[in-house]
């Protein structure tokens, strides 16, 4: 992929202890099931909460707040373009109601469900398009990720080989370090 999930995970890792990160993932399989992507969360609810969407929303809200224990809840929806309509509606309602801070990653915004798209149209969700890293971004992320300094030559070689793709960049870096092609000196 483009590295959208990788970059989102790195951003979430930087959050402090005052945050509870809850992750759900859309998929081609879950998109065919009502509340498919939310099934992991719904398993923790009493079956009586599943009778009506308002009850599902109330149950999810109570569940998330109980788990958060006063922390800010960040709901990371990976592959938001693969949410079924009911999951999309619940995610949008949790976000619009201020119960969660939403981070949604998708391949193509027009394929995201109408409820989440509505958040963006109403300026409740900010869109950030993921472009390939330029050389400066590549060098900065390598320095940060590997807690040290990469030579410009090594960073440039990885940038060139990865085409600026964040996920591929880090996969290549790990591979080259493991193989001993890139080594730490001094």
DABEL-V27065 format. One record per helix or strand. SS is the DSSP state (~ for helix, > for strand). FROM is the first residue (numbers start at 1). TO is the last residue. If there is no record, write none. Layout:
ss:SS from:FROM to:TO
ss:SS from:FROM to:TO
This chain:
ss:~ from:4 to:13
ss:> from:19 to:25
ss:~ from:30 to:32
ss:~ from:36 to:42
ss:~ from:47 to:50
ss:~ from:53 to:68
ss:> from:72 to:78
ss:~ from:80 to:82
ss:~ from:85 to:96
ss:> from:101 to:105
ss:~ from:109 to:111
ss:~ from:114 to:121
ss:~ from:135 to:145
ss:~ from:152 to:162
ss:~ from:166 to:179
